[in-house]
Amino acid sequence: MTAGRAAVLEAPGELLVSDVEFADPGPGEVLVKLVASGLCHTDLGVIAGGIPFPSPGIIGHEGAGIVDRVGEGVTGLAVGDKVLLSFTSCGSCEACDSAHPAYCETWLPRNLLGMLRPEGSADVTRNGAPVASHFFGQSSFGQYAIADERSAVKVDAGADLTVLAPLGCGVLTGFGSMWNVLDPGEGDIVAVYGAGAVGLSAVIAAAQGNPSQLIAIDLVDERLRLAEEFGATATINAGTEDVGARLAELTGGRGVSLSFDTTGSPRVARGALDAASVRGTVLVCGAPPPGTEIPVDIQGILSGKVLRGVTMGDTDPATLIPLLIAMHAEGKLPLERLEKRYPLDEIGRAADDMHHGVTVKPVIVF
C-alpha cells in the first residue's frame, strides 16, 4: 500500500480531500506519482451529478506524473518514466485494432462509468473501505493514480508535466476532432461553438488548414480574444449577438461548411444545424446527462447536412500526444495561455472558476 491524498467525491457537489491508500498495481497497470492533473468539463459533469459515477469515488482524467511501480505484464513502461495519462481501451476489439481506440467496444464502461476493470486491478481504499476509482483508466485527482498501461503515454525526460497535463483529454479532444474528423481546407468556412479548452484547441488545429473563414462563438469576450490570437478570423458573442444572423452575414448566406459544437447543449447544436451550409457537417462532442436529445428538423437536413458525434477527437493518444508536444515546443500550441494552477486543497475553487468562465483550463498541482 502507498499512502497519499486525493479529492474524493462523496456525493454530487461534495469534494473532500482525504487520506487514502493505493494498492500495488495489478496486471497491466502502473502506479503513477502525479505531478499535476488538468480539470475537464466532464469532471464538472460528474461533480454536478449529471454523469453517473460511484461514490465515494475519485475522478480526474488528465493526469501527468512519474511511474512509481509497474504491475505484472507491463512492458512499455518502467519505474522513473514520465507519462501523460489519457483514456483507456481494451486493445483487442476491431476499433482498437484499426487505430480508433476512442471507439473501443467497451469504451463507456471502461472510462466514464468506472465499472469495467481488468481482473486483478488494484484498489484505492480509505480507512479500509473501498473508494471507486479507475475513472478513464486513471482517476487523477490524487497524489497517485493506479493507471492502465494503455492510458499512459511515455514522454521525454525533460518534459514539463504541469504544462502538458491537459493534453490527455481537453486539448486532445478539441485538436483531434478538427484534425482527424473535420479536416478543414482552404475552401471551408469553419465555426467553433464554445471557446473553452476544447474549442480553443480546435481553433488552433483548424488554423493549420487555412480555411477561408474560422469563426469562434462564446459568451466570454476574453476567450473570444484568445480565439482571435489563435487564428479565428471572426468572433461572435452569443450573449449579445444573434448567432444565426451573424453567421449568415459573415458567410454571405452560404452557411457554415464545418461546425464543431463543444458545448453539449441541444439548443446550440440545433442552431449549428440551422446555420450549416448545403452538405455541411456539424460535429458534436461533450458529455451531457444521459438522455439529452438534439431536436432535428428532417426537412432542414435533406440538403445533405450531416450531424455527427465524436469521442476524444477519434484519436490514438500514443500518436497524437507526441505531435501536440512537438507543436507546443515549436510555439504553435500555447498551452500556458489557457492554464491556471491550483493546489489540490483548492480543487473546489478550481471547479467553480471553470464553471463560471474565470479559468479556461485549471491545472491541479500536487
Contacts in CASP RR format, 6 or more apart in sequence:
PFRMAT RR
TARGET T0000
AUTHOR 0000-0000-0000
METHOD contacts of the structure
MODEL  1
MTAGRAAVLEAPGELLVSDVEFADPGPGEVLVKLVASGLCHTDLGVIAGG
IPFPSPGIIGHEGAGIVDRVGEGVTGLAVGDKVLLSFTSCGSCEACDSAH
PAYCETWLPRNLLGMLRPEGSADVTRNGAPVASHFFGQSSFGQYAIADER
SAVKVDAGADLTVLAPLGCGVLTGFGSMWNVLDPGEGDIVAVYGAGAVGL
SAVIAAAQGNPSQLIAIDLVDERLRLAEEFGATATINAGTEDVGARLAEL
TGGRGVSLSFDTTGSPRVARGALDAASVRGTVLVCGAPPPGTEIPVDIQG
ILSGKVLRGVTMGDTDPATLIPLLIAMHAEGKLPLERLEKRYPLDEIGRA
ADDMHHGVTVKPVIVF
1 21 0 8 1.000
1 22 0 8 1.000
1 23 0 8 1.000
1 24 0 8 1.000
1 125 0 8 1.000
2 21 0 8 1.000
2 22 0 8 1.000
2 23 0 8 1.000
2 24 0 8 1.000
2 31 0 8 1.000
2 68 0 8 1.000
2 69 0 8 1.000
2 144 0 8 1.000
3 19 0 8 1.000
3 20 0 8 1.000
3 21 0 8 1.000
3 22 0 8 1.000
4 19 0 8 1.000
4 20 0 8 1.000
4 21 0 8 1.000
4 22 0 8 1.000
4 142 0 8 1.000
4 143 0 8 1.000
4 144 0 8 1.000
5 17 0 8 1.000
5 18 0 8 1.000
5 19 0 8 1.000
5 20 0 8 1.000
5 142 0 8 1.000
5 143 0 8 1.000
5 344 0 8 1.000
6 17 0 8 1.000
6 18 0 8 1.000
6 20 0 8 1.000
6 58 0 8 1.000
6 124 0 8 1.000
6 131 0 8 1.000
6 139 0 8 1.000
6 141 0 8 1.000
6 142 0 8 1.000
6 143 0 8 1.000
6 144 0 8 1.000
7 15 0 8 1.000
7 16 0 8 1.000
7 17 0 8 1.000
7 18 0 8 1.000
7 58 0 8 1.000
7 141 0 8 1.000
7 142 0 8 1.000
7 344 0 8 1.000
7 347 0 8 1.000
7 348 0 8 1.000
7 364 0 8 1.000
8 15 0 8 1.000
8 16 0 8 1.000
8 17 0 8 1.000
8 18 0 8 1.000
8 20 0 8 1.000
8 56 0 8 1.000
8 57 0 8 1.000
8 58 0 8 1.000
8 126 0 8 1.000
8 131 0 8 1.000
9 15 0 8 1.000
9 46 0 8 1.000
9 47 0 8 1.000
9 53 0 8 1.000
9 55 0 8 1.000
9 56 0 8 1.000
9 57 0 8 1.000
9 58 0 8 1.000
9 59 0 8 1.000
10 16 0 8 1.000
10 55 0 8 1.000
10 56 0 8 1.000
11 55 0 8 1.000
12 47 0 8 1.000
12 48 0 8 1.000
12 49 0 8 1.000
12 50 0 8 1.000
13 47 0 8 1.000
13 48 0 8 1.000
13 49 0 8 1.000
15 47 0 8 1.000
15 347 0 8 1.000
15 348 0 8 1.000
15 351 0 8 1.000
17 344 0 8 1.000
17 345 0 8 1.000
17 347 0 8 1.000
18 126 0 8 1.000
19 126 0 8 1.000
20 58 0 8 1.000
20 124 0 8 1.000
20 125 0 8 1.000
20 126 0 8 1.000
20 131 0 8 1.000
20 142 0 8 1.000
21 124 0 8 1.000
21 125 0 8 1.000
21 126 0 8 1.000
21 128 0 8 1.000
22 31 0 8 1.000
22 122 0 8 1.000
22 124 0 8 1.000
22 144 0 8 1.000
22 145 0 8 1.000
22 146 0 8 1.000
23 122 0 8 1.000
23 123 0 8 1.000
23 124 0 8 1.000
23 125 0 8 1.000
23 146 0 8 1.000
24 31 0 8 1.000
24 69 0 8 1.000
24 71 0 8 1.000
24 122 0 8 1.000
25 31 0 8 1.000
25 69 0 8 1.000
25 70 0 8 1.000
25 71 0 8 1.000
25 74 0 8 1.000
25 122 0 8 1.000
25 146 0 8 1.000
26 71 0 8 1.000
26 72 0 8 1.000
26 118 0 8 1.000
26 120 0 8 1.000
26 121 0 8 1.000
26 122 0 8 1.000
26 146 0 8 1.000
27 71 0 8 1.000
27 72 0 8 1.000
27 73 0 8 1.000
27 118 0 8 1.000
27 119 0 8 1.000
27 120 0 8 1.000
28 71 0 8 1.000
28 72 0 8 1.000
28 73 0 8 1.000
28 74 0 8 1.000
28 118 0 8 1.000
28 148 0 8 1.000
28 149 0 8 1.000
29 71 0 8 1.000
29 74 0 8 1.000
29 118 0 8 1.000
29 121 0 8 1.000
29 122 0 8 1.000
29 146 0 8 1.000
29 147 0 8 1.000
29 148 0 8 1.000
29 149 0 8 1.000
30 67 0 8 1.000
30 68 0 8 1.000
30 69 0 8 1.000
30 70 0 8 1.000
30 71 0 8 1.000
30 74 0 8 1.000
30 77 0 8 1.000
30 83 0 8 1.000
30 146 0 8 1.000
30 147 0 8 1.000
30 149 0 8 1.000
30 152 0 8 1.000
31 67 0 8 1.000
31 68 0 8 1.000
31 69 0 8 1.000
31 70 0 8 1.000
31 122 0 8 1.000
31 144 0 8 1.000
31 145 0 8 1.000
31 146 0 8 1.000
31 147 0 8 1.000
32 63 0 8 1.000
32 65 0 8 1.000
32 66 0 8 1.000
32 67 0 8 1.000
32 68 0 8 1.000
32 83 0 8 1.000
32 85 0 8 1.000
32 138 0 8 1.000
32 144 0 8 1.000
32 145 0 8 1.000
32 146 0 8 1.000
32 147 0 8 1.000
32 152 0 8 1.000
33 65 0 8 1.000
33 66 0 8 1.000
33 67 0 8 1.000
33 68 0 8 1.000
33 143 0 8 1.000
33 144 0 8 1.000
34 63 0 8 1.000
34 64 0 8 1.000
34 65 0 8 1.000
34 140 0 8 1.000
34 142 0 8 1.000
34 143 0 8 1.000
34 144 0 8 1.000
34 145 0 8 1.000
34 366 0 8 1.000
35 64 0 8 1.000
35 65 0 8 1.000
35 66 0 8 1.000
35 161 0 8 1.000
35 162 0 8 1.000
35 165 0 8 1.000
35 365 0 8 1.000
35 366 0 8 1.000
36 63 0 8 1.000
36 64 0 8 1.000
36 65 0 8 1.000
36 161 0 8 1.000
36 162 0 8 1.000
36 165 0 8 1.000
36 341 0 8 1.000
36 363 0 8 1.000
36 364 0 8 1.000
36 365 0 8 1.000
36 366 0 8 1.000
37 60 0 8 1.000
37 62 0 8 1.000
37 63 0 8 1.000
37 64 0 8 1.000
37 140 0 8 1.000
37 141 0 8 1.000
37 142 0 8 1.000
37 165 0 8 1.000
37 363 0 8 1.000
37 364 0 8 1.000
37 366 0 8 1.000
38 60 0 8 1.000
38 62 0 8 1.000
38 63 0 8 1.000
38 140 0 8 1.000
38 165 0 8 1.000
38 166 0 8 1.000
38 169 0 8 1.000
38 361 0 8 1.000
38 362 0 8 1.000
38 363 0 8 1.000
38 364 0 8 1.000
39 60 0 8 1.000
39 62 0 8 1.000
39 347 0 8 1.000
39 350 0 8 1.000
39 351 0 8 1.000
39 354 0 8 1.000
39 361 0 8 1.000
39 362 0 8 1.000
39 363 0 8 1.000
39 364 0 8 1.000
40 60 0 8 1.000
40 61 0 8 1.000
40 62 0 8 1.000
40 166 0 8 1.000
40 169 0 8 1.000
40 170 0 8 1.000
40 197 0 8 1.000
41 198 0 8 1.000
41 286 0 8 1.000
41 287 0 8 1.000
41 354 0 8 1.000
42 51 0 8 1.000
42 61 0 8 1.000
42 112 0 8 1.000
42 169 0 8 1.000
42 286 0 8 1.000
42 287 0 8 1.000
43 59 0 8 1.000
43 60 0 8 1.000
43 61 0 8 1.000
43 141 0 8 1.000
43 351 0 8 1.000
44 351 0 8 1.000
44 354 0 8 1.000
44 355 0 8 1.000
45 51 0 8 1.000
45 287 0 8 1.000
46 53 0 8 1.000
46 59 0 8 1.000
46 135 0 8 1.000
47 59 0 8 1.000
47 351 0 8 1.000
50 289 0 8 1.000
51 112 0 8 1.000
51 287 0 8 1.000
51 289 0 8 1.000
51 290 0 8 1.000
52 113 0 8 1.000
52 290 0 8 1.000
53 59 0 8 1.000
53 112 0 8 1.000
53 113 0 8 1.000
53 114 0 8 1.000
53 132 0 8 1.000
53 135 0 8 1.000
54 114 0 8 1.000
54 115 0 8 1.000
54 132 0 8 1.000
55 132 0 8 1.000
56 126 0 8 1.000
56 131 0 8 1.000
56 132 0 8 1.000
57 131 0 8 1.000
57 132 0 8 1.000
57 133 0 8 1.000
57 135 0 8 1.000
57 139 0 8 1.000
58 124 0 8 1.000
58 131 0 8 1.000
58 132 0 8 1.000
58 133 0 8 1.000
58 135 0 8 1.000
58 139 0 8 1.000
58 141 0 8 1.000
58 142 0 8 1.000
59 135 0 8 1.000
59 139 0 8 1.000
59 141 0 8 1.000
60 135 0 8 1.000
60 136 0 8 1.000
60 138 0 8 1.000
60 139 0 8 1.000
60 140 0 8 1.000
60 141 0 8 1.000
61 85 0 8 1.000
61 86 0 8 1.000
61 87 0 8 1.000
61 111 0 8 1.000
61 135 0 8 1.000
61 136 0 8 1.000
61 137 0 8 1.000
61 138 0 8 1.000
61 139 0 8 1.000
61 140 0 8 1.000
61 168 0 8 1.000
61 169 0 8 1.000
62 85 0 8 1.000
62 86 0 8 1.000
62 140 0 8 1.000
62 165 0 8 1.000
62 166 0 8 1.000
62 167 0 8 1.000
62 168 0 8 1.000
62 169 0 8 1.000
62 170 0 8 1.000
63 84 0 8 1.000
63 85 0 8 1.000
63 138 0 8 1.000
63 140 0 8 1.000
63 145 0 8 1.000
63 165 0 8 1.000
63 168 0 8 1.000
64 82 0 8 1.000
64 83 0 8 1.000
64 84 0 8 1.000
64 85 0 8 1.000
64 161 0 8 1.000
64 162 0 8 1.000
64 164 0 8 1.000
64 165 0 8 1.000
65 82 0 8 1.000
65 83 0 8 1.000
65 84 0 8 1.000
65 85 0 8 1.000
65 161 0 8 1.000
66 80 0 8 1.000
66 81 0 8 1.000
66 82 0 8 1.000
66 83 0 8 1.000
66 161 0 8 1.000
67 77 0 8 1.000
67 78 0 8 1.000
67 79 0 8 1.000
67 80 0 8 1.000
67 81 0 8 1.000
67 82 0 8 1.000
67 83 0 8 1.000
67 152 0 8 1.000
68 79 0 8 1.000
68 80 0 8 1.000
68 144 0 8 1.000
69 79 0 8 1.000
70 77 0 8 1.000
70 78 0 8 1.000
70 79 0 8 1.000
74 149 0 8 1.000
76 149 0 8 1.000
76 154 0 8 1.000
77 83 0 8 1.000
77 149 0 8 1.000
77 152 0 8 1.000
77 154 0 8 1.000
81 154 0 8 1.000
82 154 0 8 1.000
82 155 0 8 1.000
82 156 0 8 1.000
82 157 0 8 1.000
82 158 0 8 1.000
82 159 0 8 1.000
82 161 0 8 1.000
83 147 0 8 1.000
83 152 0 8 1.000
83 153 0 8 1.000
83 154 0 8 1.000
83 155 0 8 1.000
84 152 0 8 1.000
84 153 0 8 1.000
84 155 0 8 1.000
84 161 0 8 1.000
84 164 0 8 1.000
84 165 0 8 1.000
84 167 0 8 1.000
84 168 0 8 1.000
84 317 0 8 1.000
84 321 0 8 1.000
85 136 0 8 1.000
85 137 0 8 1.000
85 138 0 8 1.000
85 140 0 8 1.000
85 145 0 8 1.000
85 147 0 8 1.000
85 151 0 8 1.000
85 152 0 8 1.000
85 153 0 8 1.000
85 168 0 8 1.000
86 136 0 8 1.000
86 151 0 8 1.000
86 152 0 8 1.000
86 153 0 8 1.000
86 167 0 8 1.000
86 168 0 8 1.000
86 169 0 8 1.000
86 172 0 8 1.000
86 312 0 8 1.000
86 317 0 8 1.000
86 321 0 8 1.000
87 101 0 8 1.000
87 102 0 8 1.000
87 107 0 8 1.000
87 111 0 8 1.000
87 136 0 8 1.000
87 137 0 8 1.000
87 151 0 8 1.000
87 168 0 8 1.000
87 169 0 8 1.000
87 312 0 8 1.000
87 317 0 8 1.000
88 110 0 8 1.000
88 111 0 8 1.000
88 136 0 8 1.000
88 137 0 8 1.000
88 138 0 8 1.000
88 148 0 8 1.000
88 150 0 8 1.000
88 151 0 8 1.000
89 95 0 8 1.000
89 96 0 8 1.000
89 101 0 8 1.000
89 102 0 8 1.000
89 104 0 8 1.000
89 106 0 8 1.000
89 107 0 8 1.000
89 110 0 8 1.000
89 150 0 8 1.000
90 96 0 8 1.000
90 104 0 8 1.000
90 105 0 8 1.000
90 106 0 8 1.000
90 110 0 8 1.000
91 97 0 8 1.000
91 101 0 8 1.000
91 104 0 8 1.000
91 150 0 8 1.000
93 104 0 8 1.000
93 105 0 8 1.000
93 106 0 8 1.000
94 105 0 8 1.000
95 101 0 8 1.000
95 102 0 8 1.000
95 103 0 8 1.000
95 104 0 8 1.000
95 105 0 8 1.000
96 104 0 8 1.000
99 316 0 8 1.000
99 319 0 8 1.000
100 314 0 8 1.000
100 316 0 8 1.000
101 107 0 8 1.000
101 150 0 8 1.000
101 316 0 8 1.000
101 317 0 8 1.000
102 311 0 8 1.000
102 312 0 8 1.000
102 313 0 8 1.000
102 314 0 8 1.000
102 315 0 8 1.000
102 316 0 8 1.000
103 311 0 8 1.000
103 314 0 8 1.000
104 110 0 8 1.000
106 116 0 8 1.000
107 311 0 8 1.000
109 115 0 8 1.000
109 116 0 8 1.000
110 116 0 8 1.000
110 117 0 8 1.000
110 137 0 8 1.000
111 135 0 8 1.000
111 136 0 8 1.000
111 137 0 8 1.000
112 135 0 8 1.000
112 136 0 8 1.000
112 287 0 8 1.000
114 132 0 8 1.000
114 133 0 8 1.000
114 134 0 8 1.000
114 135 0 8 1.000
114 137 0 8 1.000
117 134 0 8 1.000
118 148 0 8 1.000
121 134 0 8 1.000
121 146 0 8 1.000
122 146 0 8 1.000
123 130 0 8 1.000
123 131 0 8 1.000
123 133 0 8 1.000
123 146 0 8 1.000
124 130 0 8 1.000
124 131 0 8 1.000
124 133 0 8 1.000
124 139 0 8 1.000
124 146 0 8 1.000
125 131 0 8 1.000
133 139 0 8 1.000
133 146 0 8 1.000
134 146 0 8 1.000
136 151 0 8 1.000
136 169 0 8 1.000
137 147 0 8 1.000
137 148 0 8 1.000
137 151 0 8 1.000
138 145 0 8 1.000
138 146 0 8 1.000
138 147 0 8 1.000
138 148 0 8 1.000
138 151 0 8 1.000
139 145 0 8 1.000
139 146 0 8 1.000
141 344 0 8 1.000
141 347 0 8 1.000
141 364 0 8 1.000
142 344 0 8 1.000
142 366 0 8 1.000
143 344 0 8 1.000
143 366 0 8 1.000
153 317 0 8 1.000
153 318 0 8 1.000
153 321 0 8 1.000
153 322 0 8 1.000
155 161 0 8 1.000
155 164 0 8 1.000
155 321 0 8 1.000
155 322 0 8 1.000
155 325 0 8 1.000
156 325 0 8 1.000
159 325 0 8 1.000
162 341 0 8 1.000
162 363 0 8 1.000
162 365 0 8 1.000
163 328 0 8 1.000
163 335 0 8 1.000
163 336 0 8 1.000
163 339 0 8 1.000
164 325 0 8 1.000
164 328 0 8 1.000
164 335 0 8 1.000
165 363 0 8 1.000
166 197 0 8 1.000
166 335 0 8 1.000
166 338 0 8 1.000
166 339 0 8 1.000
166 361 0 8 1.000
166 363 0 8 1.000
167 321 0 8 1.000
167 324 0 8 1.000
167 325 0 8 1.000
167 335 0 8 1.000
168 317 0 8 1.000
168 321 0 8 1.000
169 312 0 8 1.000
170 197 0 8 1.000
170 198 0 8 1.000
170 201 0 8 1.000
170 361 0 8 1.000
171 197 0 8 1.000
171 198 0 8 1.000
171 201 0 8 1.000
171 324 0 8 1.000
171 333 0 8 1.000
171 335 0 8 1.000
172 201 0 8 1.000
172 312 0 8 1.000
172 313 0 8 1.000
172 315 0 8 1.000
172 317 0 8 1.000
172 320 0 8 1.000
172 321 0 8 1.000
172 324 0 8 1.000
173 198 0 8 1.000
173 201 0 8 1.000
173 285 0 8 1.000
173 310 0 8 1.000
173 312 0 8 1.000
173 313 0 8 1.000
173 315 0 8 1.000
174 197 0 8 1.000
174 198 0 8 1.000
174 199 0 8 1.000
174 201 0 8 1.000
174 202 0 8 1.000
174 205 0 8 1.000
174 260 0 8 1.000
174 262 0 8 1.000
174 285 0 8 1.000
174 313 0 8 1.000
175 201 0 8 1.000
175 202 0 8 1.000
175 204 0 8 1.000
175 205 0 8 1.000
175 313 0 8 1.000
175 320 0 8 1.000
175 324 0 8 1.000
175 333 0 8 1.000
176 201 0 8 1.000
176 202 0 8 1.000
176 205 0 8 1.000
176 313 0 8 1.000
176 314 0 8 1.000
176 315 0 8 1.000
176 320 0 8 1.000
177 198 0 8 1.000
177 202 0 8 1.000
177 205 0 8 1.000
177 260 0 8 1.000
177 283 0 8 1.000
177 285 0 8 1.000
177 310 0 8 1.000
177 313 0 8 1.000
177 314 0 8 1.000
178 184 0 8 1.000
178 190 0 8 1.000
178 201 0 8 1.000
178 202 0 8 1.000
178 205 0 8 1.000
178 206 0 8 1.000
178 260 0 8 1.000
179 205 0 8 1.000
179 208 0 8 1.000
179 320 0 8 1.000
180 313 0 8 1.000
180 314 0 8 1.000
180 315 0 8 1.000
180 320 0 8 1.000
181 283 0 8 1.000
181 308 0 8 1.000
181 310 0 8 1.000
181 313 0 8 1.000
181 314 0 8 1.000
182 190 0 8 1.000
182 206 0 8 1.000
182 258 0 8 1.000
182 260 0 8 1.000
182 281 0 8 1.000
182 283 0 8 1.000
184 190 0 8 1.000
184 206 0 8 1.000
184 209 0 8 1.000
184 211 0 8 1.000
184 214 0 8 1.000
184 258 0 8 1.000
185 209 0 8 1.000
185 210 0 8 1.000
185 211 0 8 1.000
186 209 0 8 1.000
186 210 0 8 1.000
186 211 0 8 1.000
186 212 0 8 1.000
187 211 0 8 1.000
187 212 0 8 1.000
187 257 0 8 1.000
188 211 0 8 1.000
188 212 0 8 1.000
188 257 0 8 1.000
188 258 0 8 1.000
189 211 0 8 1.000
189 212 0 8 1.000
189 213 0 8 1.000
189 215 0 8 1.000
189 250 0 8 1.000
189 251 0 8 1.000
189 254 0 8 1.000
189 255 0 8 1.000
189 256 0 8 1.000
189 257 0 8 1.000
189 258 0 8 1.000
189 277 0 8 1.000
190 206 0 8 1.000
190 211 0 8 1.000
190 213 0 8 1.000
190 214 0 8 1.000
190 215 0 8 1.000
190 256 0 8 1.000
190 257 0 8 1.000
190 258 0 8 1.000
190 259 0 8 1.000
190 260 0 8 1.000
191 215 0 8 1.000
191 216 0 8 1.000
191 217 0 8 1.000
191 247 0 8 1.000
191 256 0 8 1.000
191 258 0 8 1.000
191 259 0 8 1.000
191 260 0 8 1.000
191 272 0 8 1.000
191 275 0 8 1.000
192 199 0 8 1.000
192 202 0 8 1.000
192 203 0 8 1.000
192 206 0 8 1.000
192 214 0 8 1.000
192 215 0 8 1.000
192 216 0 8 1.000
192 217 0 8 1.000
192 227 0 8 1.000
192 232 0 8 1.000
192 259 0 8 1.000
192 260 0 8 1.000
192 262 0 8 1.000
193 217 0 8 1.000
193 259 0 8 1.000
193 260 0 8 1.000
193 261 0 8 1.000
193 262 0 8 1.000
193 263 0 8 1.000
193 268 0 8 1.000
193 272 0 8 1.000
194 216 0 8 1.000
194 217 0 8 1.000
194 218 0 8 1.000
194 223 0 8 1.000
194 261 0 8 1.000
194 262 0 8 1.000
194 263 0 8 1.000
195 203 0 8 1.000
195 216 0 8 1.000
195 217 0 8 1.000
195 218 0 8 1.000
195 220 0 8 1.000
195 223 0 8 1.000
195 224 0 8 1.000
195 226 0 8 1.000
195 227 0 8 1.000
196 218 0 8 1.000
196 223 0 8 1.000
196 262 0 8 1.000
196 338 0 8 1.000
196 360 0 8 1.000
196 361 0 8 1.000
197 338 0 8 1.000
197 360 0 8 1.000
197 361 0 8 1.000
198 262 0 8 1.000
198 285 0 8 1.000
198 286 0 8 1.000
199 216 0 8 1.000
199 260 0 8 1.000
199 262 0 8 1.000
200 216 0 8 1.000
200 223 0 8 1.000
200 226 0 8 1.000
200 227 0 8 1.000
200 230 0 8 1.000
200 338 0 8 1.000
200 360 0 8 1.000
201 333 0 8 1.000
202 260 0 8 1.000
202 262 0 8 1.000
203 214 0 8 1.000
203 216 0 8 1.000
203 227 0 8 1.000
203 230 0 8 1.000
203 231 0 8 1.000
203 232 0 8 1.000
204 230 0 8 1.000
204 231 0 8 1.000
204 332 0 8 1.000
204 333 0 8 1.000
206 214 0 8 1.000
207 214 0 8 1.000
207 230 0 8 1.000
207 231 0 8 1.000
207 232 0 8 1.000
211 258 0 8 1.000
213 233 0 8 1.000
213 234 0 8 1.000
213 250 0 8 1.000
213 251 0 8 1.000
214 231 0 8 1.000
214 232 0 8 1.000
214 233 0 8 1.000
214 234 0 8 1.000
215 232 0 8 1.000
215 233 0 8 1.000
215 234 0 8 1.000
215 235 0 8 1.000
215 236 0 8 1.000
215 247 0 8 1.000
215 250 0 8 1.000
215 256 0 8 1.000
216 224 0 8 1.000
216 227 0 8 1.000
216 228 0 8 1.000
216 232 0 8 1.000
216 234 0 8 1.000
216 235 0 8 1.000
216 236 0 8 1.000
217 235 0 8 1.000
217 236 0 8 1.000
217 237 0 8 1.000
217 238 0 8 1.000
217 243 0 8 1.000
218 224 0 8 1.000
218 227 0 8 1.000
218 235 0 8 1.000
218 237 0 8 1.000
218 238 0 8 1.000
219 237 0 8 1.000
219 238 0 8 1.000
219 239 0 8 1.000
220 357 0 8 1.000
221 237 0 8 1.000
223 357 0 8 1.000
223 360 0 8 1.000
224 232 0 8 1.000
224 235 0 8 1.000
224 236 0 8 1.000
224 237 0 8 1.000
225 235 0 8 1.000
226 337 0 8 1.000
226 338 0 8 1.000
226 360 0 8 1.000
227 235 0 8 1.000
228 235 0 8 1.000
229 337 0 8 1.000
230 334 0 8 1.000
234 250 0 8 1.000
236 243 0 8 1.000
236 246 0 8 1.000
236 247 0 8 1.000
243 271 0 8 1.000
243 275 0 8 1.000
244 271 0 8 1.000
244 274 0 8 1.000
244 275 0 8 1.000
247 255 0 8 1.000
247 256 0 8 1.000
247 275 0 8 1.000
248 255 0 8 1.000
248 275 0 8 1.000
251 277 0 8 1.000
254 277 0 8 1.000
255 275 0 8 1.000
255 276 0 8 1.000
255 277 0 8 1.000
256 272 0 8 1.000
256 275 0 8 1.000
256 276 0 8 1.000
256 277 0 8 1.000
256 280 0 8 1.000
257 276 0 8 1.000
257 277 0 8 1.000
257 279 0 8 1.000
257 280 0 8 1.000
257 281 0 8 1.000
258 280 0 8 1.000
258 281 0 8 1.000
258 283 0 8 1.000
259 272 0 8 1.000
259 275 0 8 1.000
259 276 0 8 1.000
259 280 0 8 1.000
259 281 0 8 1.000
259 282 0 8 1.000
259 283 0 8 1.000
260 282 0 8 1.000
260 283 0 8 1.000
260 284 0 8 1.000
260 285 0 8 1.000
261 268 0 8 1.000
261 269 0 8 1.000
261 272 0 8 1.000
261 282 0 8 1.000
261 283 0 8 1.000
261 284 0 8 1.000
261 285 0 8 1.000
262 285 0 8 1.000
262 286 0 8 1.000
263 269 0 8 1.000
263 286 0 8 1.000
264 284 0 8 1.000
264 285 0 8 1.000
264 286 0 8 1.000
264 287 0 8 1.000
264 288 0 8 1.000
264 292 0 8 1.000
265 288 0 8 1.000
266 288 0 8 1.000
266 292 0 8 1.000
266 293 0 8 1.000
266 294 0 8 1.000
266 295 0 8 1.000
269 282 0 8 1.000
269 284 0 8 1.000
269 294 0 8 1.000
269 307 0 8 1.000
270 294 0 8 1.000
270 295 0 8 1.000
270 296 0 8 1.000
272 282 0 8 1.000
272 284 0 8 1.000
273 282 0 8 1.000
273 294 0 8 1.000
273 296 0 8 1.000
273 297 0 8 1.000
273 300 0 8 1.000
273 301 0 8 1.000
273 305 0 8 1.000
273 307 0 8 1.000
274 300 0 8 1.000
276 282 0 8 1.000
276 305 0 8 1.000
278 303 0 8 1.000
278 304 0 8 1.000
278 305 0 8 1.000
279 303 0 8 1.000
279 304 0 8 1.000
279 305 0 8 1.000
279 306 0 8 1.000
280 304 0 8 1.000
280 305 0 8 1.000
280 306 0 8 1.000
281 305 0 8 1.000
281 306 0 8 1.000
281 308 0 8 1.000
282 305 0 8 1.000
282 306 0 8 1.000
282 307 0 8 1.000
282 308 0 8 1.000
283 308 0 8 1.000
283 309 0 8 1.000
283 310 0 8 1.000
284 294 0 8 1.000
284 307 0 8 1.000
284 308 0 8 1.000
284 309 0 8 1.000
284 310 0 8 1.000
285 309 0 8 1.000
285 310 0 8 1.000
285 311 0 8 1.000
285 313 0 8 1.000
294 307 0 8 1.000
296 307 0 8 1.000
301 307 0 8 1.000
324 333 0 8 1.000
327 333 0 8 1.000
328 334 0 8 1.000
328 335 0 8 1.000
335 361 0 8 1.000
338 360 0 8 1.000
338 361 0 8 1.000
339 360 0 8 1.000
339 361 0 8 1.000
339 362 0 8 1.000
339 363 0 8 1.000
340 350 0 8 1.000
340 353 0 8 1.000
340 359 0 8 1.000
340 360 0 8 1.000
340 361 0 8 1.000
340 362 0 8 1.000
340 363 0 8 1.000
341 362 0 8 1.000
341 363 0 8 1.000
341 364 0 8 1.000
341 365 0 8 1.000
342 349 0 8 1.000
342 350 0 8 1.000
342 362 0 8 1.000
342 363 0 8 1.000
342 364 0 8 1.000
342 365 0 8 1.000
343 364 0 8 1.000
343 365 0 8 1.000
344 364 0 8 1.000
344 365 0 8 1.000
344 366 0 8 1.000
347 364 0 8 1.000
350 359 0 8 1.000
350 362 0 8 1.000
350 364 0 8 1.000
351 362 0 8 1.000
352 358 0 8 1.000
353 359 0 8 1.000
353 362 0 8 1.000
354 360 0 8 1.000
354 361 0 8 1.000
354 362 0 8 1.000
END
